[in-house]
């Protein structure tokens, strides 16, 4: 990964992602509902499917058009790779998950 920007999407609630969560001790953590009009992408690290909402899609498109290629990660992989760091989290919308 060379981009300093990470697109963190909501994991799809399926067997593969649940197994990945269980392997990291996060089997019982509830996942939020995906945003309306989300698209499915793959997590750059674990390969699990993730929902990427419309605002993140726009942000990623802007970054790609500017010459960056930010990876899409599931929330679990994002938490794992940023553990111990002090990441800057940018809130792109006031919508609640599922909206």
Helices and strands as residue ranges (DSSP letters): E 6-11, H 15-23, E 39-42, E 49-52, H 54-65, E 71-74, H 75-82
